[in-house]
Amino acid sequence: MKKILIFILATGILNCNSKKTQIENVTSFKGQQVTGVSVSEKGRIFANFPRWRKDVKNSVVEVLEAGKSIPFPNKKWNTWKIGDTHSDSVFVAVQSVVTFENKLYVLDTRNPLFSGVIDNPRIFTFDLTSNQLVKTYTLSKDSFHKDSYINDLRVDKKKGKIYLTDSGHAGIVVVDINSGESFRVLDNHKTTLAEKDQLTFNNGIWKNTVHSDGIALDTKNDVLYFHALTGYSLYAISTEDLIKNDKSEIGKSVKFVTKTAAPDGMIIDELGNLFFADLENNKIMKFTISSGNITVVAEGSKVKWADTFSIYKNELFYTNSRINEAKEDISEMEFTINKLRIN
């Protein structure tokens, strides 16, 4: 834990960039609420649409040139509808997509409409050379709860693990990449539980309780960062302590890092900077872990609930999921993927 301790600060120092950041629109989706985005090592862009409503056209798409998109890996995988039989060859309720070393990891919560888990949550892994499914990770029954909403993931090649947050029932799940075995830690722990039951926006109060959500992996220092969505505390744990699966001791290994704005997804760049959203104020923030400084990267009308981040060639891609604005009918709303230069 020595590596973590040198990063720990009681509070961050907020500075604002005076230089205006140029934000570019990558693509937009009308009436389809995008949450996840991930850019592969070769620049391929993938996005996903959670099944929070019945009229989801596709769960996963690849964004092509000129902003066009096609179902990934094909249309058949994206044909599931409410009431259909579920299987290992169809997406049910995808919350996030993550590329890592020429593979795409598709996280299927198996919890459509937040009505409860109807089948074990899964991670479908596709080879991006062939676009074929190469492995399915199915969470064991003791790794999730009926009200779980497995939210986001990070791949740890060094430790041979995949780490996932559960925003429906607070906790973190660890999956072994080789064996596929999974276990749950920090279940209903104070560090994974939401601190608030609402957030405040210009258009009113957004009432919801969302537990452990954002997750980011520092591969150089072997530290996993995580954060509740309705909360203002960033926590960290060394991956060495995390994978021990010692439930009696693991809670003591978690360290409070700093107070932040309420975020959704998070990501760490090669320089060790942690990017996250300030949801309530339409901003994207950068936390320089080594110094403890928190600065504004972007803000304004082109940042509307920056949900998920991906970095490719010094550009930060993010989705605008507009969760606080979206009501039952979103047919006329535009949801976007944007990008901006960060270095």
C-alpha positions as CSV (number, residue, x, y, z in Angstrom):
1,M,0.0,0.0,0.0
2,K,3.0,2.3,0.1
3,K,2.4,3.3,-3.5
4,I,-1.2,4.4,-2.7
5,L,-0.3,6.2,0.5
6,I,1.9,8.7,-1.3
7,F,-1.1,9.6,-3.5
8,I,-3.6,10.0,-0.7
9,L,-4.8,13.6,0.1
10,A,-7.6,14.7,2.2
11,T,-8.9,17.1,-0.4
12,G,-8.1,18.1,-4.0
13,I,-7.1,21.6,-5.1
14,L,-9.4,22.9,-7.8
15,N,-7.9,25.0,-10.6
16,C,-9.7,26.0,-13.8
17,N,-8.1,26.1,-17.2
18,S,-8.5,29.5,-18.8
19,K,-7.9,28.1,-22.3
20,K,-11.1,27.0,-24.0
21,T,-11.1,23.3,-24.9
22,Q,-12.2,22.5,-28.5
23,I,-14.8,19.7,-28.3
24,E,-15.5,17.8,-31.5
25,N,-18.7,15.7,-32.2
26,V,-17.9,12.2,-33.3
27,T,-21.5,11.0,-33.9
28,S,-25.0,11.3,-32.5
29,F,-27.9,9.0,-31.9
30,K,-31.5,10.2,-32.0
31,G,-33.8,8.5,-29.5
32,Q,-31.1,6.0,-28.5
33,Q,-29.4,6.7,-25.1
34,V,-25.7,5.8,-25.4
35,T,-23.7,5.2,-22.2
36,G,-20.5,3.4,-23.1
37,V,-17.8,4.1,-25.6
38,S,-14.4,2.5,-26.2
39,V,-11.7,3.0,-28.8
40,S,-9.5,0.2,-29.8
41,E,-5.7,0.3,-30.3
42,K,-6.4,0.6,-34.1
43,G,-8.9,3.4,-33.7
44,R,-12.1,1.4,-34.0
45,I,-14.9,3.0,-32.0
46,F,-17.5,0.9,-30.2
47,A,-20.6,2.1,-28.3
48,N,-23.4,0.6,-26.3
49,F,-27.0,1.4,-25.4
50,P,-28.4,0.1,-22.1
51,R,-31.9,-1.5,-22.0
52,W,-33.4,1.0,-19.8
53,R,-36.4,1.2,-22.2
54,K,-38.1,-1.3,-24.5
55,D,-37.2,0.4,-27.8
56,V,-33.5,-0.2,-27.9
57,K,-32.5,-0.7,-31.6
58,N,-29.1,-2.2,-30.9
59,S,-27.2,-3.0,-27.7
60,V,-23.7,-2.6,-29.3
61,V,-22.6,-0.8,-32.4
62,E,-19.3,0.0,-34.2
63,V,-19.1,3.7,-35.3
64,L,-17.7,4.0,-38.8
65,E,-16.5,7.0,-40.8
66,A,-18.8,9.9,-41.1
67,G,-20.5,9.0,-37.9
68,K,-22.4,6.0,-39.3
69,S,-22.8,3.0,-37.1
70,I,-23.6,-0.7,-37.6
71,P,-24.6,-3.5,-35.1
72,F,-21.7,-5.3,-33.6
73,P,-20.7,-8.1,-34.1
74,N,-23.9,-8.5,-36.3
75,K,-27.6,-7.8,-36.2
76,K,-28.4,-11.2,-34.8
77,W,-26.6,-10.5,-31.5
78,N,-28.7,-7.4,-31.1
79,T,-32.2,-8.8,-31.7
80,W,-33.2,-9.6,-28.2
81,K,-36.5,-8.0,-27.0
82,I,-38.2,-7.9,-23.6
83,G,-39.9,-11.3,-23.1
84,D,-37.6,-13.2,-25.5
85,T,-35.6,-16.3,-24.4
86,H,-32.1,-15.3,-23.3
87,S,-29.0,-17.2,-24.3
88,D,-25.2,-17.0,-24.7
89,S,-25.5,-15.7,-28.2
90,V,-27.5,-12.5,-27.7
91,F,-27.1,-9.3,-25.8
92,V,-29.8,-8.6,-23.2
93,A,-28.9,-5.5,-21.3
94,V,-25.5,-4.1,-22.0
95,Q,-24.1,-1.4,-19.8
96,S,-20.5,-1.0,-21.0
97,V,-18.0,-1.9,-23.7
98,V,-14.2,-1.9,-23.1
99,T,-11.5,-2.6,-25.6
100,F,-8.2,-4.1,-24.5
101,E,-5.4,-5.6,-26.6
102,N,-7.5,-6.2,-29.7
103,K,-10.4,-7.6,-27.8
104,L,-13.8,-6.1,-27.0
105,Y,-15.3,-6.9,-23.6
106,V,-19.1,-6.4,-23.6
107,L,-20.6,-6.3,-20.1
108,D,-24.2,-7.6,-20.1
109,T,-26.0,-6.8,-16.8
110,R,-28.8,-9.2,-17.6
111,N,-31.0,-6.7,-15.8
112,P,-33.3,-5.1,-18.4
113,L,-35.5,-2.2,-17.3
114,F,-33.9,-2.4,-13.8
115,S,-36.5,-5.1,-13.1
116,G,-34.0,-7.5,-11.5
117,V,-31.4,-9.9,-12.8
118,I,-33.0,-12.5,-15.1
119,D,-29.8,-14.5,-15.6
120,N,-26.2,-14.5,-14.5
121,P,-24.5,-11.3,-15.6
122,R,-21.9,-12.0,-18.4
123,I,-18.9,-10.6,-20.1
124,F,-18.8,-11.4,-23.8
125,T,-15.3,-11.2,-25.2
126,F,-14.8,-10.7,-29.0
127,D,-11.6,-10.9,-31.0
128,L,-11.4,-7.7,-33.1
129,T,-9.5,-9.3,-35.9
130,S,-12.3,-11.8,-36.7
131,N,-15.2,-10.1,-34.8
132,Q,-15.9,-13.5,-33.4
133,L,-16.8,-14.4,-29.8
134,V,-13.8,-16.0,-28.1
135,K,-14.9,-16.3,-24.5
136,T,-17.8,-15.7,-22.2
137,Y,-17.4,-15.0,-18.5
138,T,-20.5,-15.9,-16.5
139,L,-20.6,-14.5,-13.0
140,S,-21.1,-17.2,-10.3
141,K,-24.3,-17.0,-8.2
142,D,-22.4,-15.7,-5.2
143,S,-20.9,-12.9,-7.2
144,F,-24.1,-10.9,-7.7
145,H,-27.5,-10.2,-6.1
146,K,-31.0,-10.1,-7.6
147,D,-30.9,-6.3,-7.6
148,S,-27.3,-6.1,-8.9
149,Y,-26.5,-3.9,-11.9
150,I,-22.9,-4.7,-12.9
151,N,-21.8,-1.5,-14.3
152,D,-18.3,-1.1,-15.6
153,L,-15.1,-3.2,-15.9
154,R,-11.3,-2.9,-16.2
155,V,-8.9,-5.6,-17.4
156,D,-5.7,-6.2,-15.4
157,K,-3.3,-8.2,-17.6
158,K,-0.6,-8.2,-15.0
159,K,-2.7,-9.8,-12.3
160,G,-4.8,-11.9,-14.8
161,K,-8.1,-10.4,-13.5
162,I,-11.1,-8.4,-14.5
163,Y,-12.6,-5.9,-12.0
164,L,-16.2,-4.9,-12.1
165,T,-18.4,-2.4,-10.1
166,D,-22.0,-3.1,-9.0
167,S,-24.0,0.1,-8.9
168,G,-27.3,-1.6,-8.0
169,H,-26.1,-3.6,-5.0
170,A,-22.9,-2.0,-3.8
171,G,-19.8,-4.0,-4.3
172,I,-16.9,-5.1,-6.5
173,V,-16.6,-8.4,-8.5
174,V,-13.3,-9.9,-9.4
175,V,-13.1,-12.4,-12.4
176,D,-10.1,-14.6,-13.2
177,I,-9.3,-14.2,-16.8
178,N,-8.0,-17.8,-17.3
179,S,-10.4,-19.8,-15.2
180,G,-13.4,-17.6,-15.4
181,E,-14.0,-18.0,-11.7
182,S,-15.5,-14.9,-9.9
183,F,-15.8,-13.7,-6.4
184,R,-17.4,-10.6,-4.7
185,V,-15.8,-8.2,-2.3
186,L,-16.7,-5.0,-0.4
187,D,-20.3,-6.0,-0.5
188,N,-22.4,-3.2,1.0
189,H,-19.1,-1.7,2.3
190,K,-19.1,1.9,3.2
191,T,-16.7,2.6,0.4
192,T,-18.9,1.1,-2.3
193,L,-22.2,2.4,-0.9
194,A,-23.8,5.6,-2.3
195,E,-23.5,8.7,0.0
196,K,-26.5,10.5,-1.4
197,D,-30.0,9.6,-2.8
198,Q,-30.1,12.5,-5.2
199,L,-28.0,15.0,-7.3
200,T,-28.8,18.6,-8.1
201,F,-28.9,20.0,-11.7
202,N,-30.0,23.2,-13.3
203,N,-33.2,21.4,-14.4
204,G,-34.0,20.2,-10.9
205,I,-33.3,17.4,-8.5
206,W,-32.4,13.9,-9.9
207,K,-33.6,11.4,-7.3
208,N,-31.7,8.1,-7.4
209,T,-29.3,6.1,-5.3
210,V,-26.4,4.7,-7.4
211,H,-23.6,2.8,-5.6
212,S,-20.1,1.8,-6.8
213,D,-20.0,2.9,-10.5
214,G,-16.9,4.6,-11.8
215,I,-13.7,2.4,-11.9
216,A,-10.2,3.1,-13.1
217,L,-7.0,1.0,-13.1
218,D,-3.6,2.4,-12.6
219,T,-1.5,-0.3,-14.2
220,K,1.9,1.3,-13.4
221,N,1.2,1.4,-9.6
222,D,-1.2,-1.5,-9.5
223,V,-4.0,0.5,-7.9
224,L,-7.8,0.3,-8.5
225,Y,-9.8,3.5,-8.0
226,F,-13.6,3.4,-7.6
227,H,-16.4,5.8,-6.8
228,A,-20.1,5.8,-6.1
229,L,-22.1,7.8,-8.6
230,T,-24.3,9.5,-6.0
231,G,-21.4,10.4,-3.8
232,Y,-18.3,12.6,-3.5
233,S,-15.6,10.3,-2.2
234,L,-12.9,8.7,-4.3
235,Y,-11.4,5.4,-3.0
236,A,-8.5,3.2,-3.9
237,I,-7.1,-0.2,-3.2
238,S,-4.0,-2.0,-4.3
239,T,-4.8,-4.8,-6.7
240,E,-2.6,-7.1,-4.7
241,D,-4.9,-6.7,-1.7
242,L,-8.0,-6.8,-3.8
243,I,-7.4,-10.2,-5.3
244,K,-6.6,-11.9,-2.0
245,N,-10.3,-12.5,-1.5
246,D,-9.9,-12.1,2.2
247,K,-13.3,-10.5,3.0
248,S,-12.4,-10.0,6.7
249,E,-9.4,-7.9,5.8
250,I,-10.0,-6.3,2.5
251,G,-12.2,-3.5,3.8
252,K,-9.2,-2.3,5.9
253,S,-7.1,-2.1,2.8
254,V,-9.3,0.5,1.0
255,K,-8.0,4.1,1.3
256,F,-9.9,7.3,1.0
257,V,-8.2,9.4,-1.7
258,T,-10.0,12.7,-2.1
259,K,-13.3,14.5,-2.3
260,T,-14.5,15.1,-5.9
261,A,-17.6,16.1,-7.7
262,A,-20.2,13.4,-8.3
263,P,-19.0,11.4,-11.4
264,D,-20.0,8.5,-13.6
265,G,-17.3,6.7,-15.4
266,M,-13.6,7.3,-14.9
267,I,-10.3,6.6,-16.7
268,I,-6.6,7.0,-16.1
269,D,-4.2,8.1,-18.9
270,E,-0.6,7.1,-19.4
271,L,0.7,10.0,-17.3
272,G,-1.3,8.9,-14.3
273,N,-4.1,11.5,-14.5
274,L,-7.6,10.5,-13.6
275,F,-10.4,11.9,-15.7
276,F,-14.0,12.0,-14.5
277,A,-17.2,14.1,-14.9
278,D,-18.7,16.7,-12.6
279,L,-22.2,15.6,-13.5
280,E,-24.1,18.3,-11.6
281,N,-22.1,21.1,-13.3
282,N,-21.7,19.8,-16.9
283,K,-17.9,19.5,-16.6
284,I,-15.1,17.1,-17.2
285,M,-12.4,17.1,-14.6
286,K,-8.8,15.9,-14.4
287,F,-7.3,14.7,-11.1
288,T,-3.5,14.8,-11.1
289,I,-2.9,12.0,-8.6
290,S,0.7,12.8,-7.9
291,S,0.0,16.4,-6.9
292,G,-3.6,16.2,-5.8
293,N,-4.7,19.0,-8.1
294,I,-8.1,18.8,-9.7
295,T,-8.6,21.0,-12.8
296,V,-11.4,21.6,-15.3
297,V,-10.8,20.0,-18.7
298,A,-14.1,21.0,-20.4
299,E,-17.5,22.4,-19.5
300,G,-20.6,23.8,-21.0
301,S,-23.4,22.7,-23.4
302,K,-21.3,20.0,-25.0
303,V,-21.0,18.2,-21.7
304,K,-24.3,16.7,-20.7
305,W,-23.7,13.9,-18.2
306,A,-20.4,12.7,-19.5
307,D,-20.9,9.0,-18.9
308,T,-18.0,7.0,-20.1
309,F,-14.4,7.8,-21.2
310,S,-11.9,6.3,-23.6
311,I,-8.5,7.6,-24.7
312,Y,-6.9,7.2,-28.1
313,K,-3.9,9.1,-29.4
314,N,-4.1,11.8,-26.7
315,E,-7.8,12.4,-27.4
316,L,-10.5,11.8,-24.7
317,F,-13.7,10.3,-26.1
318,Y,-16.8,10.5,-24.0
319,T,-20.5,9.9,-24.2
320,N,-23.3,12.4,-23.3
321,S,-26.0,10.2,-21.9
322,R,-28.1,13.1,-20.5
323,I,-29.5,10.8,-17.8
324,N,-30.9,13.7,-15.7
325,E,-32.7,15.1,-18.7
326,A,-34.1,11.8,-20.1
327,K,-37.7,11.0,-19.3
328,E,-39.8,8.1,-20.5
329,D,-40.0,9.4,-24.1
330,I,-36.6,10.2,-25.5
331,S,-37.5,9.8,-29.2
332,E,-36.6,13.4,-30.0
333,M,-33.5,13.6,-27.9
334,E,-29.9,13.5,-29.3
335,F,-27.2,11.6,-27.5
336,T,-23.7,12.1,-28.6
337,I,-20.1,10.8,-28.6
338,N,-17.6,13.6,-28.4
339,K,-13.9,14.0,-28.2
340,L,-11.3,16.5,-27.1
341,R,-7.5,16.7,-27.0
342,I,-6.0,16.2,-23.5
343,N,-2.2,16.5,-24.1
